[in-house]
Amino acid sequence: MCATCGCGSEGPRFTTFGAAAGSRQGHGHGHGHGHGEHEHVSRTVVLEERVLARNDLLAADNRRLLAERGVVAVNLMSSPGSGKTTLLARTVRELAPRPMAVVEGDQETLLDAERIRATGCPVVQINTGEGCHLDAAMLRRGLDALDVAAGSLVFVENVGNLVCPALFDLGETSRVVVMSVTEGADKPAKYPHMFRTADLVLVNKVDLLPYVDFDPELCAERIRRINPAAQVLLISATTGEGLAAWYAWLGTPGFAG
């Protein structure tokens, strides 16, 4: 049970594809005012703090391990349907033969992992069940399953959700938020913490701009109002528009490339 957001499951399930042997590749509650209710809230807050504190310790250990191996881990976060799996599949195809691996997070199915596997890139699927985000312990198990090579670029496709993934540090090198023009330019204002933690925001599906009511300049303004340091790139994972800038960003100082 995740005390922070209320999600729960019997535990994540891991399925690994393409890693050759020997390779080095919160929910609402009622508002009663009895003593028991206040005690429950107090205990929940303490438990939330403990969950996040433990996660932060594990994330720090992940960060140390990645740095020692010269591995760059990019945490991709978005709402469902933003196109991040399409972007990821195209990215690993076009950046090959650079050493890469992918950690896929979804509540159920192996569908996204199968799409990545078809590119030839090693991938592990983490199914979180009722859980709505990946955490640092899950990432560590995913990295261990993949046996990631030194100097690799690892993409972590988080569970589709604009709330809880922003709360959990995985120990990643950088955070990238993918949003699409079909979602509306108001998303940064509605989900500020997600965009506040981002190093880069990719505004995807710009090929659909003629058909939707979306103002790219207004969206970028809202992002920078929340997070002045975040970069914003307009892309289309389908047509390839703007992807050169995305690939260049992955090769900037601080990234293996």
MITOR-231393 format. One record per atom (N, C-alpha, C): x, y, z. Coordinates in pm, whole numbers, padded with zeros to 5 digits, always signed. Example, Ala and Ser with C-alpha at 12.3 -4.5 7.8 and 13.67 -1.06 7.14 Angstrom:
2
+01319-00569+00780+01230-00450+00780+01320-00330+00780+01285-00225+00708+01367-00106+00714+01290+00003+00787
END
This chain:
257
+00085-00121+00000+00000+00000+00000+00088+00124+00000+00060+00215-00090+00132+00342-00092+00058+00441-00004+00118+00479+00107+00050+00569+00200+00040+00709+00146+00126+00744+00052+00127+00880+00001+00005+00909-00086-00029+00817-00176-00141+00844-00266-00257+00748-00247-00238+00643-00167-00348+00551-00139-00353+00432-00232-00265+00424-00332-00267+00309-00422-00209+00188-00351-00241+00072-00399-00188-00048-00337-00189-00164-00434-00109-00265-00405-00106-00384-00489-00037-00494-00412-00033-00613-00471+00037-00724-00409+00187-00714-00434+00230-00612-00506+00371-00595-00538+00392-00593-00687+00497-00525-00734+00522-00516-00878+00567-00648-00938+00540-00667-01066+00585-00784-01141+00685-00738-01246+00796-00809-01257+00903-00772-01348+00914-00875-01460+00920-00827-01585+00940-00915-01700+01051-00855-01785+01158-00929-01807+01275-00877-01876+01282-00931-02018+01314-00843-02114+01330-00881-02254+01466-00833-02303+01535-00916-02378+01647-00868-02459+01776-00844-02386+01789-00884-02259+01916-00868-02190+01989-01001-02197+02086-01010-02288+02155-01136-02311+02238-01174-02189+02247-01303-02164+02325-01350-02051+02469-01306-02066+02524-01251-01958+02663-01207-01961+02685-01070-02021+02580-01008-02076+02595-00875-02135+02606-00772-02025+02658-00655-02055+02668-00547-01958+02578-00434-02001+02502-00482-02063+02402-00383-02105+02317-00331-01978-00267+01020-00383-00344+01003-00258-00495+01020-00274-00565+00940-00216-00712+00948-00231-00780+01025-00118-00900+01077-00145-00970+01157-00044-01027+01071+00067-01052+01134+00181-01114+01070+00296-01233+01154+00339-01317+01097+00423-01428+01172+00480-01377+01282+00572-01463+01373+00608-01421+01488+00687-01487+01490+00824-01498+01374+00887-01550+01368+01022-01457+01438+01119-01505+01476+01235-01425+01554+01327-01403+01483+01460-01426+01351+01465-01404+01278+01587-01257+01260+01617-01226+01221+01740-01087+01201+01782-01018+01097+01696-01091+00988+01663-01032+00882+01582-00990+00931+01445-01069+01020+01386-01036+01074+01255-00906+01155+01261-00891+01239+01361-00769+01320+01373-00647+01231+01396-00665+01126+01474-00555+01034+01499-00515+00963+01369-00615+00926+01290-00589+00861+01161-00509+00953+01069-00549+01079+01062-00478+01175+00977-00335+01192+01023-00315+01201+01155-00181+01217+01209-00093+01099+01173-00146+00979+01190-00068+00860+01158-00038+00852+01009-00133+00892+00926-00113+00889+00781-00001+00982+00740+00002+01102+00797+00107+01198+00764+00244+01142+00801+00255+01082+00920+00381+01024+00963+00423+00912+00870+00328+00826+00830+00358+00715+00741+00401+00766+00604+00334+00869+00553+00373+00928+00426+00517+00978+00431+00551+01045+00541+00687+01098+00554+00789+00984+00555+00754+00874+00623+00845+00761+00629+00862+00696+00492+00751+00682+00418+00757+00622+00284+00847+00704+00194+00827+00835+00192+00907+00921+00105+01052+00927+00151+01076+00928+00282+01213+00932+00333+01288+00805+00295+01223+00690+00307+01287+00564+00268+01314+00563+00118+01218+00610+00040+01237+00616-00104+01355+00706-00140+01368+00820-00070+01477+00912-00099+01614+00850-00070+01622+00768+00035+01748+00699+00064+01784+00601-00047+01684+00526-00094+01708+00432-00203+01743+00505-00332+01678+00620-00355+01707+00698-00474+01851+00750-00472+01897+00793-00356+02035+00841-00343+02133+00729-00375+02101+00608-00333+02188+00493-00362+02186+00462-00511+02068+00472-00575+02061+00453-00720+02146+00556-00792+02137+00680-00748+02211+00789-00813+02362+00766-00803+02403+00719-00687+02545+00689-00668+02589+00575-00761+02510+00469-00768+02542+00355-00853+02551+00397-01000+02453+00476-01046+02452+00520-01185+02575+00605-01215+02610+00694-01123+02727+00779-01144+02855+00697-01151+02866+00597-01065+02986+00511-01065+03001+00439-01198+02889+00400-01259+02893+00326-01385+02889+00417-01508+02875+00547-01485+02864+00639-01597+02736+00619-01676+02630+00574-01607+02501+00549-01672+02411+00670-01652+02345+00712-01759+02249+00822-01754+02108+00763-01756+02026+00802-01660+01889+00754-01652+01793+00872-01669+01707+00864-01769+01611+00970-01799+01472+00920-01766+01408+00986-01671+01274+00949-01625+01170+01022-01710+01098+00947-01794+00995+01003-01881+00860+00992-01812+00795+01106-01792+00666+01109-01722+00563+01181-01807+00438+01138-01796+00332+01200-01874+00198+01144-01831+00092+01202-01884-00040+01141-01870-00052+01028-01974-00149+00938-01959-00169+00835-02061-00203+00898-02196-00147+00841-02303-00183+00887-02437-00104+01004-02489+00002+01044-02419+00083+01158-02465+00171+01122-02584+00193+00992-02605+00279+00947-02714+00421+00916-02670+00442+00896-02540+00580+00876-02495+00637+00741-02537+00553+00637-02551+00606+00509-02597+00645+00517-02745+00563+00586-02824+00599+00608-02965+00729+00686-02975+00743+00790-02894+00866+00869-02891+00984+00782-02850+00965+00702-02748+01074+00620-02696+01119+00516-02797+01023+00450-02863+01058+00349-02963+01137+00411-03078+01094+00529-03122+01166+00595-03231+01304+00641-03185+01312+00689-03063+01439+00737-03009+01543+00626-03002+01506+00510-02948+01606+00403-02934+01644+00346-03071+01551+00349-03166+01587+00305-03302+01688+00400-03365+01661+00530-03352+01742+00628-03424+01875+00659-03353+01885+00629-03224+02011+00650-03154+02100+00526-03152+02049+00412-03200+02130+00291-03210+02248+00319-03304+02366+00261-03277+02397+00154-03182+02444+00202-03045+02412+00322-03009+02446+00369-02875+02393+00269-02771+02472+00233-02669+02421+00138-02568+02306+00198-02489+02191+00132-02494+02071+00182-02428+01993+00066-02367+01908+00100-02274+01814+00004-02215+01692+00082-02171+01581+00010-02153+01454+00075-02118+01390+00001-02001+01341+00080-01905+01258+00029-01796+01117+00080-01820+01024-00011-01843+00885+00024-01873+00798+00009-01749+00718+00111-01719+00625+00104-01608+00481+00116-01654+00399+00019-01620+00255+00022-01647+00185-00059-01540+00058-00030-01518-00015-00111-01420-00029-00255-01467-00061-00274-01595-00080-00408-01648-00028-00416-01792-00018-00536-01843+00020-00577-01979+00169-00560-02007+00211-00631-02112+00349-00621-02162+00353-00545-02294+00246-00475-02328+00233-00414-02460+00346-00317-02491+00377-00227-02399+00482-00128-02427+00620-00192-02433+00645-00289-02346+00773-00359-02350+00791-00433-02482+00683-00492-02533+00691-00561-02663+00725-00463-02774+00671-00342-02768+00703-00242-02870+00852-00203-02866+00904-00191-02745+01047-00158-02731+01133-00277-02771+01091-00396-02733+01166-00516-02769+01181-00529-02920+01078-00488-02994+01081-00498-03140+01190-00410-03201+01237-00311-03127+01345-00225-03177+01482-00289-03158+01488-00396-03078+01615-00460-03047+01679-00410-02919+01613-00319-02849+01668-00261-02727+01630-00347-02606+01724-00377-02516+01689-00451-02394+01586-00373-02312+01489-00444-02257+01381-00377-02184+01331-00468-02073+01295-00407-01961+01227-00478-01854+01094-00408-01829+00988-00488-01819+00854-00434-01791+00825-00449-01642+00788-00339-01579+00744-00343-01440+00594-00316-01439+00516-00415-01398+00372-00398-01383+00341-00371-01237+00285-00255-01210+00264-00210-01072+00130-00252-01014+00045-00320-01091-00086-00359-01040-00170-00236-01011-00212-00219-00887-00291-00102-00850-00205+00022-00828-00074+00005-00826+00017+00117-00802+00017+00215-00919+00034+00343-00888+00021+00447-00992+00153+00515-01025+00267+00457-00982+00396+00519-01010+00506+00416-00988+00622+00442-01044+00742+00367-01010+00808+00433-00890+00888+00356-00816+00964+00414-00707+01110+00370-00719+01193+00416-00627+01337+00392-00638+01371+00244-00627+01299+00170-00542+01326+00027-00528+01293-00048-00657+01184-00010-00723+01149-00075-00849+01254-00048-00955+01302+00077-00963+01404+00107-01062+01529+00025-01036+01570+00014-00910+01691-00063-00880+01676-00207-00925+01561-00267-00900+01540-00405-00945+01540-00414-01097+01484-00312-01163+01486-00310-01308+01627-00300-01364+01709-00214-01304+01848-00199-01347+01925-00329-01325+01902-00393-01212+01970-00520-01184+01929-00627-01284+01800-00630-01321+01752-00730-01416+01814-00710-01553+01834-00584-01591+01890-00553-01723+02041-00567-01726+02107-00559-01610+02253-00564-01602+02313-00460-01698+02275-00334-01676+02305-00225-01769+02455-00202-01782+02503-00188-01906+02644-00167-01933+02688-00028-01890+02813-00017-01849+02870+00113-01814+02860+00207-01935+02825+00332-01909+02815+00430-02016+02684+00427-02092+02588+00346-02048+02461+00334-02119+02369+00453-02092+02272+00467-02180+02162+00560-02163+02039+00476-02131+01978+00500-02016+01862+00424-01973+01740+00516-01971+01637+00475-02040+01510+00548-02036+01414+00475-01943+01351+00550-01853+01252+00496-01762+01117+00554-01802+01029+00471-01858+00895+00519-01893+00804+00495-01773+00773+00601-01701+00694+00590-01579+00548+00560-01611+00474+00521-01510+00330+00496-01526+00262+00626-01568+00168+00617-01662+00097+00735-01711+00014+00801-01603+00059+00917-01554-00004+00981-01440+00067+01114-01418-00005+01223-01410+00058+01354-01392+00069+01396-01245+00040+01303-01153+00044+01339-01011+00156+01265-00938+00134+01138-00907+00222+01066-00815+00366+01045-00864+00392+01018-00994+00531+00999-01034+00621+01119-01001+00563+01238-00997+00643+01357-00964+00692+01356-00821+00623+01282-00733+00658+01282-00591+00774+01189-00558+00800+01092-00644+00896+00987-00612+01025+01001-00692+01132+01037-00621+01266+01041-00679+01310+00898-00705+01354+00870-00826+01402+00736-00859+01554+00725-00850+01620+00841-00839+01765+00843-00848+01808+00870-00992+01713+00915-01075+01739+00940-01216+01834+01058-01235+01895+01064-01353+01981+01176-01387+01899+01299-01420+01794+01281-01497+01709+01393-01538+01564+01348-01552+01475+01449-01545+01332+01424-01560+01280+01495-01684+01204+01422-01763+01144+01476-01885+00994+01453-01878+00917+01560-01895+00771+01548-01902+00730+01556-02048+00651+01460-02091+00596+01459-02227+00448+01493-02218+00406+01596-02289+00264+01628-02299+00231+01644-02446+00103+01629-02480+00064+01640-02620-00029+01759-02639-00035+01808-02761-00119+01924-02790-00267+01890-02774-00300+01760-02778-00440+01720-02762-00486+01729-02616-00392+01747-02523-00428+01754-02381-00471+01894-02338-00433+01996-02413-00467+02132-02376-00351+02204-02310-00343+02335-02331-00233+02416-02280-00245+02445-02131-00354+02400-02068-00374+02429-01926-00309+02328-01834-00252+02219-01886-00200+02113-01801-00089+02160-01707+00004+02245-01749+00105+02290-01653+00046+02364-01534-00059+02442-01556-00124+02514-01447-00200+02419-01355-00260+02313-01412-00339+02220-01333-00254+02121-01254-00136+02087-01307-00049+01988-01243+00090+02049-01223+00101+02152-01142+00226+02228-01133+00344+02149-01080+00321+02055-00987+00437+01986-00929+00508+01901-01034+00433+01838-01122+00495+01759-01227+00586+01845-01312+00539+01962-01352+00618+02048-01439+00728+02121-01362+00707+02140-01233+00808+02207-01150+00932+02121-01135+00917+01988-01142+01030+01898-01123+01100+01862-01254+01052+01912-01366+01104+01871-01497+01230+01949-01536+01323+01878-01598+01438+01943-01661+01404+01983-01805+01315+01906-01866+01275+01929-02005+01129+01893-02020+01057+01973-02098+00918+01941-02134+00912+01925-02285+00867+01809-02330+00847+01783-02472+00699+01796-02504+00664+01890-02589+00525+01909-02631+00509+01831-02761+00443+01717-02751+00436+01621-02862+00310+01640-02947+00311+01576-03063+00199+01574-03158+00173+01712-03220+00281+01787-03243+00262+01920-03303+00211+01911-03446+00218+01793-03507+00160+01775-03640+00009+01790-03638-00051+01783-03517-00197+01799-03504-00239+01941-03472-00145+02033-03464-00179+02171-03428-00287+02234-03517-00289+02205-03649-00396+02264-03731-00536+02217-03694-00546+02109-03616-00676+02048-03591-00723+02061-03445-00641+02121-03360-00678+02132-03218-00661+02276-03172-00729+02307-03062-00719+02439-03002-00608+02437-02896-00488+02470-02940-00371+02464-02851-00278+02579-02886-00240+02656-02785-00151+02771-02804-00013+02735-02748+00084+02702-02833+00217+02662-02785+00285+02769-02702+00269+02896-02741+00335+03003-02667+00275+03018-02527+00143+03006-02517+00078+03014-02386+00121+02897-02298+00130+02778-02357+00173+02662-02281+00315+02680-02229+00406+02726-02315+00545+02748-02274+00554+02854-02166+00472+02958-02178+00470+03063-02076+00427+03008-01941+00326+02921-01940+00279+02862-01815+00384+02771-01755+00455+02697-01839+00561+02610-01789+00671+02693-01725+00713+02799-01792+00824+02880-01740+00785+02961-01617+00656+02991-01605+00608+03058-01485+00623+02967-01364+00604+02838-01384+00617+02738-01278+00763+02699-01258+00835+02686-01369+00972+02633-01366+01057+02707-01468+01115+02821-01431+01192+02902-01527+01311+02828-01587+01362+02725-01518+01480+02654-01567+01447+02546-01670+01321+02509-01682+01285+02400-01773+01297+02442-01919+01354+02355-01999+01354+02375-02143+01224+02319-02201+01179+02379-02310+01056+02334-02376+01087+02312-02524+01057+02192-02574+01077+02160-02714+00946+02113-02776+00916+02162-02895+00798+02117-02969+00840+02005-03063+00771+01891-03054+00811+01775-03133+00690+01701-03189+00719+01613-03284+00621+01514-03328+00693+01381-03338+00658+01288-03252+00719+01155-03257+00678+01080-03383+00567+01122-03445+00519+01056-03566+00593+01103-03690+00604+01235-03708+00668+01289-03829+00818+01311-03812+00865+01319-03688+01006+01345-03663+01039+01492-03642+00939+01580-03653+00963+01722-03633+01017+01748-03493+01126+01824-03484+01183+01863-03356+01267+01758-03287+01276+01637-03342+01348+01531-03271+01499+01553-03271+01550+01625-03370+01694+01655-03369+01732+01733-03244+01645+01825-03202+01671+01902-03081+01664+01813-02957+01572+01717-02955+01562+01621-02846+01688+01535-02837+01736+01488-02950+01857+01406-02950+01978+01490-02910+01981+01614-02953+02091+01703-02912+02088+01724-02761+01968+01739-02706+01955+01758-02561+02010+01637-02486+01987+01519-02539+02039+01398-02475+02190+01389-02482+02251+01467-02571+02396+01466-02586+02466+01582-02522+02392+01665-02447+02452+01781-02383+02535+01739-02264+02623+01828-02211+02706+01791-02094+02622+01735-01981+02675+01630-01919+02600+01562-01815+02532+01436-01866+02535+01419-01998+02476+01300-02059+02585+01220-02130+02568+01089-02128+02662+01003-02202+02635+01016-02350+02733+01046-02428+02707+01059-02571+02831+01090-02649
END
